[in-house]
Amino acid sequence: MKYVYINKIDSPADLKKLKVEELPAVCAELRDFIIEALSKNPGHLASSLGTIELTVALHYVFDTPEDKLVWDVGHQAYAHKILTGRRDRFHTNRQFKGLSPFTNPAESEYDAFIAGHASNSISAALGMNIGGDKNVVAIIGDGAMTGGLAFEGLNNTSMDKNNLLIVLNDNHMAIDPLKGGFTQYLVDLTTSEMYNKWRWRLYQVAEKLHLVDDRKRRAMLRRNNSLKAVLSKQPSNIFTGLNIRYFGPTDGHDVEGLVRILREIKNHRGPKVLHIITKKGKGYAPAENDQTVWHAPGEFNVETGLRIADANRIQTAGADRPATPDRPVPPLWQEVFGETLLELAKKNEKIVGITPAMPSGCSMSIMQKELPDRVFDVGIAEGHAVTFSAGLAKAGMVPYCNIYSTFLQRAYDNIVHDVALQNLHVVLCIDRAGIVGNDGATHHGLLDLAYLRPIPNMQICAPRTAEDLRDMLKLAETMEGPVAIRYPRGRTNEPTPNSSLKGGEHSVAYGKGIKLRDGEDVAVLTIGAIGNPMSEAIESVCETVCQSEGRSVSIAHYDMRWLKPMDEEILHEVGRKYKTIVTAEDGIIAGGLGSAVLEWMSDHGYTPRVIRLGVNDQFVEHGSTKELYHLLKLDKEGLCESLLQVLAK
């Protein structure tokens, strides 16, 4: 039997039956199991390989699920899933109707909190620990300590009575290498072994003699911080400065050492930080050597480390289509963005790029490589990214701030207060809009159209084609005020465009849509990439009705391009001519394109029947992009079904 240990571990109780000396073997099996599983069923590899020893030690020492483990950035938690009764289902991880891609309390009692975004663990864990007797551990790392929410949680932790343990998993990485002062601070941080040993012994003696109550503990901790500076010849660090007991740094891949340390500090009253040093991708050479690529590598050959790219299945917004000799592989939307931004920046020295720890993910790395001084990676700090962009705009620069749709939600107040209120010229490039696939509910970009539309001064557009995206990025350079350009994950529907960015017959005009197809019976209005499967659906429905019913059907199709301002010339034409209007968008229905069309028609005295297609009031589960668009009836087949129902009525 290949897995001697983990095949017998169905819960942390089984893990606790083992001797400490056997834990390294458990870690080795977990590492092999995860590598083997993810080679066939892709997921987040490098992050989870880096936390295996920590995971084993935590479950070995703490009494989960009564004691709570709050994971920050849930893609670190694959070993946690395997040890908590989900080993036999791990092959379904991130698959449609399978295990959640991140921690999810609805899936397991061992999952204390949802962790799809970063930096929320300290705040959530502190809330769980106030007034409670159980141990609560916040595991933060993989770049999450750069987020402002983490520091807000630290500040609160230092003030309120609690016994919170914060494990800082320091691997100097998010998806890309971390930048910024705090990262360098962690690199430089050291602590005195002599100081820690004697301080701990003195504290234990004082506690046994009942010399320490909460008030005295705080006073003693303040004095200890001064003592530390003397013994270690180092100034107090940020944690001790906040009266949070600091341990470390220590080797995060020494499972026996971690068990010893966790046992020592487990029952220590008051907030504390255990700083561990880990390596992302630990134990698998390809992942260690290229941690960015192997964050989520897709399928790969375990023996050779060769990643497998299936060029015969190209994802677009809701459909898979094959590449053929006369149809080259289309570029990724993010690649079109990155190449276009570099082209624009070379012509305009005021253009700068801003990204919150995602230069490779959004392809701003293309500009970063050639113009490094004009690209700012601010770390996992979306709110700061937006307000920093506002400051750049105020100084006369033209900032292109690229943030995934789901992560932009975290910067909503910054958009309203710091950008829109002052009508500053910030270009928000919203990647991963719509359904993103296997990362699931925490990562789908379904809300941006609805939450941006009510903001005064905000201008919103969405490209249907790669050429549209290039033209929108160019047009945004010359506009005033805030501009939002949203586009999906995956590949465009066309080869790399040859547009010179000088405009032309098909160039995007401000606030103007285009008519893709004329018709007499029904008008269909779309925005963004969903217009492509809709065009195919309209063609199919007209042909189907003609063949099956012997009558012709005429459906008009408009690509609105702009949600704000909308093309009122098109809307007047549609309002006067059609009794039935269908709108379609790859986002939440409430507040989006359909709502905007309904409001406009009512305000202008038109009374058509408006059928809105999109995502209903729900969080969408995980699965492949193809499966989820089909589930939502927003692929060609589902759109055909909806159009036929409209025509039947």
N, C-alpha and C positions, 0 to 999 in steps of 0.2 A: 504494500500500500504506500503510495507516494507521500501522502500527508499523514504522518504518524500521529501528530498532535492535533492539528486543527479539525480533522474529521471527527474528533471526539469532543470538540468544544461547541456546545449549542447555547451556552450562556456564560456570563462571567463567573458564575458559580463553578463551572467546570474548569475554568482557567485557574481559579484559586486552589484547586486540588493539587496543582503541580508545585514542584519545588522551584525556588528562585533560580537555581542553576539550569533549569530546563527552559526558562523563558527565552534565551537567545535562539534556541531551536524553534520555538513557536514563531518568533519574529522572522526567521529565515523562511519558514513555510508560508507565512502570510505574504511575504514579499514575492515568493515564487507564484503563489496562488493569484495574487493581484496582477502580476505581469502576464501570466498565462491567460487569465480571464479577459484582460483589456486588449490583448493582442487580437482577439476575435470580436469582442464587443467593446468598441472604443469608449473611452471615458477620460477622466482626469487622472493621469498616471503619476506624474512626478511629485505632485503635492502629497498624495497619499503614501507614496514610498518614503517620503521624508518624515512621516509621523508614526510609523509602525511601532517603534520602541516606546514612544510616549503613550500610544494607545494601550498597549499591553500593560505598561506600568500603571496607568490610571485605573484600568479595570481590575487589576490585581490588588491594588491598595484600597480603592474606594468601594463602597457598597452600593453600586449602581443596580437598579435605577432609583433607589431611595436617595442616594447621593446623586447630584445632577452634574452631568458634563454638558456644557454649553459650547458647542463648536462655532468658531468664527470662520467663515468661508467653508461651507460644508463639503467642498471637494477634497478636504483633508481627511475625511472620515470614512474611507472605504474599509480600513481595518476594523474600525468601530462597528460597521455594519456586519462584517463577517463574524466578529466575536459575540454579537448580540442576537443570534438566532436567524440570521439571514444568509448564511453561507450557501445553503442549497438553492437559494433564489438569486444569488448574486449575478448569475449569468443573464438575468433579466434587467440588470441595472441600467437605467436611462431608456429602456425600451418601452414602447406603448403598452400600458397596463402592467408594466413591471415595476421594479423597485424605483423609488424616487432618486433622482440624481444627487440630492443633497439630504441633510437630515430633515426629518418630517415627523412631528409628534403623532400625526394620524397613522403613520406606518408602524411605529414602534414606541413602546413606553420608555425605551432607552434614549430616544431622541427628545431632548428637553426643549428644543426651540428650533424653528426654521432658520436655516443659515444658507441663503442663496447669495445675499450681498455681504459686503465686508463691514467690519468694525462695530457690529452690534452686540458682540458677546458680553463685554464687560457690563454694559448697561442692563442687559436682560438678566444676566447672572446675579447682579447686585439686587435687582428687584426680587428675584427668587430667594435671596439669602437674608433679606431684612427680617429680623424677628424669628428666623427659623433655626432649628437645631441641627438640620442636616448639612452636610458639606455640599458646597456648590463650587464648581471649577469652571472658569472661563478659559478656553484655549484659543488664543489669538495669535495670528502670525500670517505668513504668506503675503506680507505687504499690508495687512489690515491696520497695523499700528500707525500708519500715516493718515488714517481717516480721522476727521475732527470728532466724530461721535465717540471714538475710543478715548480721547482725552477728556471729553465731557464726563464719560463714565469714570475715568480715573479720579477726576476732581471730586465727584460725588462719593466715590468709594472712600476717599481720604477723610470725609466729613461724617459719614453716617456709621453707626454701630453695625458691624458685620464681621463675618469670618471668611470672606471671599478669598479664594486662591486664584490668581491669574497666572496662567502658564503662557509665557511669551516664547512662541516658537520662532526663533530668529534664523531665517535662512537667506536673508538679504535679497529676496525675490518676491515679486508678485507673479504676473505672467512674464513680464520683462524684468531685467535687473532693476532694483529699487534705486531711486534717486532721492536726494534731499538731505538736510541736516540731521534729521532724526536717525536715518539709516547709518550715517557716519558715526553718530553718537553711540549707537549700539555696537558698532565695530570697535570703538575705542573703550567701551565700558569694561572695567575690571573691578574685582573685589578681593579683599584680603581673606585668605583661608584662615589665618590666625584669628582675625577679628571675628569672623562668623562662628568659629568653634567656641571661643571664649564667651562671646555674647550669648550664644544659645545655652551654654552651660549655666551662666549667671542667671539667665531668665528662668530656666527650669528650677533652680534653687529658690529663687524669689517666689515663684508660683506655688511651690510645695509648702513654703512657709506662710502662704496667704498674704504676702506682702504686696501683691499686685491686684488692684481692681482696675476698672476701665479708665478712670481718671488718671490713676498712677501709671497705667500702661502707656497712655499717650505721652505723659511727661517723660517716662523712661525711654520711650522710642525717640523723642526729641534729643535727649541726652546721648542716646546710643548713636544717633546720626553724627553728633559732634565727635564722639569717641571713635567712630569709624574713620572720620577724616584724619585723625591723629595716627591711628594704628596702620591704616592702609596707605597713608600719604596721598590719598585721593579725595577730591571734594565729594560731597553728597551727590548722588545721582538723582534723576528726576523722581524716582519712586520714593526713595527715602526722604527727599525733600517734601513729598506729599504725605509723609508719615505712613507710608506703606512699606512693610518689611520686605527687603530684597534679598534673594538668594541666587547666587550664580555669578557669572555664567557657567554652565556645566554642559557636558557632552550629552546631547539629546539622542544619541544612538547607543548609549551604554544602558541597556535596560535594567541590569542589576543595580547600577548606580542610581538610576532614577527611582527604582523601588525603594532603595534605602533613604533617599532624600525625601520622597513623598511620605514615607512612614514617619519620618522625623517631624515634618512640618504639618502633617494632616490635622492634628488637634490643636495646633497653635492658634490661639484666639487673636482676632484682629485681621485686617487685610494683609495680604502678602503676595509677592511676585516671585515666581520661579522662572529664571531666564535660561533657556536651553538653546544651544547652538546645533542646528541640523543642516543637512544638505538635501536640497530638493532633488528628487530622483535617486536617492541613496540606494545603492546595491544593484543598479542596472546601468552599466557604463554609458550606453547611448543617452539615457536620460540625464545622467550626471554631467555629461560633456556638452549637452545642448538643452538646457533646462527650459528655455522658452518654447522651442519646437515640441518638446516632450511633455509640456504642460497638459496638452490634449492631442496626442499624436495621430489619432485615427488607428486603423488596423496596422499591424506590423508583424514582421517575422521575428520571433523571440531570439532565435539563434544568431541571425545576421544583423538584427537591429534595423533592417530595411523597412521603411514605412511604405504601405501599400496604398497607392492612389488609383481609384477606379475611374478612369477617364471616360468610361462608356455610360456613366450615369451622372448627368450634370443637373444639379438642383437649381431651379428657378423659383419664383415666388409661388409655390404651391404645386409644382409639377416637376417630373424628371423627364429629360429628353436626351436622346443619344447624340453624341458627336459623330459626324460623318466627314469623309474627305472634303466634300464641298461645303461643309459647315464646321469651321474650326471651333475649338473650345472657347466659349465666351469668357470674358474676364470676370473676376469677382467684382461686386459693387464696390467693395472697399478698395480694390486696386484701381478702379476708375477714379475714385476719390483721391487716392494718394498720388497718382501720376498727374492728375489735373491740378492738384494743389501745388505740386512742385513746379509745374509749368507756369502757373499764375505767379507764384512767389518769385521766380526768376525774373519776371517782368516788372514786379512791383515790390520794392524793398520794404514797404510798410506791412506786407502780409506776414503774419506769424501763425504758427500752429500750436495748439494747446491740447493736451490729452491727459486724462487721469490714469496713468499707469498702463495704457493700452497702445503704445506706438506701433507694435507689430499687428495687434488685433484689428486696428482700424486702418493700417497701412500708412500712417503718418511717418513710419520709419523710412519710407521712400524719400520724403523731404528731409528727414532728420539726418540721413546718410550724407546728403549733399550740402545741406544748409543747417548744420547742427546748432548754430547760435540763434536760429530763428524758430526752433521747436522747443517747447517747454513741456516736459513730462513732470506733472506736479504730484505724482503718487496717487494712491486711492483716496481722492479728496475732490469729489465732484462739485460740491458747493464752492469750494475754493477755486476750482478750475473756472467756473462761470464768473465769479466775482473778480478773479484775477484778469479774466478776459475783458470784463467791464473796465477795469483800470487801464488795461492796454488800449482799449478803444478811446477812453478819455484822454489818453496821451497822444492820440492821433494815429495809432496803429490800426491795422485791419485784422482782427483776430478771427481765425477759423477754429472754433472749439469743438472737437469731435468727442462725443460721449454716446455710448450705447443708449438706446431708448429707455430700457429698464433702469439704468443707472442714473439717467437724467432726472428721474423722479425725485432723487435725493437732493436735487439742487433747485427745486421749484421756487422756494422763497427767494433764492439768489437771482433767478430769472426775473421774477416779478419786481423785487425791490431794487436790485442793483443794476439790472440791464434795462428792462422795459420802462420802468418809472422815469428813468433819465433818457429814454429813447436812444440808447447807445448802439453804435453799429457793431454788434457782435453777430457773427455767423455761426449758428448752432448746426453742426453737421451730425445728424442723428442716425447712427448706424444701428443695424439689427432691429429695424422697425418691423412690426408685424410678428408672425410666428417664427420662432428661431429654432424649434425642434427639441432635441433630447434634453436640454437643460431645464425645460419645463416652466412652470408657472412663475417662478421667481425671475425668469430671464426673458419671457416673451415681451415684445415691445408693442403692447396693444392700447396704451392709454395716451400716447403723446398727442395725437390729433385733438382728442377731447380736452386734455388739460392745458394745452397751449392756446387753443382757439379763443377762450374768454379773455386772454391777457391783452389789455390795450397796447397798441403800437406793434404788436407781434405780427409778423408776416410769415406765412407757412406755405410751402410747396412740396411736391413729391414727384420724382421722375418716374416715368414708365419705362424709359430706355436708358442705356448708358449715355447716349448722346444728350438726352435731356439732362442727366446729372451734370455732365460737363458744362452745358450751357447755364444751368442754374447756379453752379459754383462761380462761373464767370460773371453772371448778372449780379449775384450777391455782392461782388466786389464793389460795384458802382452804386449800390443802393444806400439808403439812409435808414437808421434804426435797426432793431433786431430782426434777423432773418433765420427761419428754421427750415432746413432741408432734410427730409427724412427718406431713408431708403432701406431696403431689406437686407437680410443676410443671404449669402449664396451668390450664384452667378447671374449675370444679366441675361437677356434673351437674344443678344446679338454679339458678333465679334467686336474686338476693340474698335471704337469709333475713330474715324479719320478727321473729325471736326477740328478745324484750326482755331476754334474759339472766337472766330470773327463774326459769328452769326450766320444768317442764311435763310433759305426758304423754310426750314423746319426748326429754326432757333426758337428758344423759349422767350416769350414776351411777358413783361410784368403784368400779373393779374389776368392773364389770358389763357383760356383752354383751347383745344382744337376739336374739330369734328372728325372722328375716325371713319364714320359710316353714316350715310343718310338713311332715313326711314320714315314711315308714316304711322305706324301703329303704336309703338312704344318707344320711349326715350330712355336710354341707359346712361347714367352718369357715374364715372369711376374716377378715382384719384390714385396715382402711383402704380406700382408694378402689378397690382391685381387687374389692371386693364388688359394685360396680355392674355391670361386665361379667359377673361370675359370676352375678348374679341373672338377667341376660338369657340367659346360657347355660343355666341350669337350666330356665328356662321353655321355651327352644327344644328342649332334649333331651327333656323330658317330652312335648312335643307331637310331636316327630319319632318317638319310640318308639311312641307311641300310634297314629300314622297308618301307620307302616311295618310294625309287628309286631302291631298289634291288641291290645296289652296296655298297662295303665297302669303308670307308674313314678312313685314318690313319693320326692322328694328334699327333705330338710330343709336349711335354710340358716341358719346362725348368724353374725351379725356380732360378733366377739369384742370389738372396740373396744380392749381392754387386753391387752397382751402380758405386762405385769407390774404388778400381780398379775392373773392370769387368773381368769376367772369359774368357780370350782370347781363351782357349782351346775349350770351348763351342762355342764361336763366330766363330772360324775357322771351326768347325764341321758343324754349321748351315749354314755358308756362302758357303761352298763347296757343301752341300747336298740339300739345299732347294731353290726353285725359289720364294717362298712366305714365308714371315715372318710376324707374328702378335705380336706386343708388347702391354702389358696392364699394367697400373699403376693407382693408385687412387690419382692422382695429376694432375697438369697442364701439358699438353702435351709438350708445347714448353720448351725445355731445359732438359727434364727428361730422362727416360729410352729409350723411342723411339728415341729421338734425339741422344742420345749417341750411340745407335745401328746403326742408319743411318750414323753417322759420322765415326764410326769404319769401317763399311762395305765399305764406299767410300775410306777411307784411305788405306784399304788393298786390294783394287781391286775387291771386290765382288759387284755384281749388282743384288741382289734380289729385289723383290717388297716388300716394308715394309709398313704395315698398322699399324698405331699407334692408340691405344685406350686409352682414358683417358679423362681429362676435357679440353675442348676447351678454347679459349681465352675469358673467362667470369668470373664474380663473381657469385657464385652459391647462390641462395636464401635460405630461411629457410624452414624447413620441417623435418619430421622424417628421420632418416638415411635410412630406407627402401624406403621411397618415393623418396628421392633424388638420391640414387643409381639407382633406376628404371628410374627416369627422365634422368639421364646421360647415361643410358644403360650400366651400369657397374655392375648390378646384374646378376644373372644366366640367366634370360630371355633375357636381353639386350645383354649379351655376346654371347648367342646362336644365336641371330639374326645377330650379326656382323660376327660370324664365318660362318654362312650359306651364307651370302652375299659374303664373301671371296671365299668360295668353288664354288659358282655359277659363279664367274668370272674366 
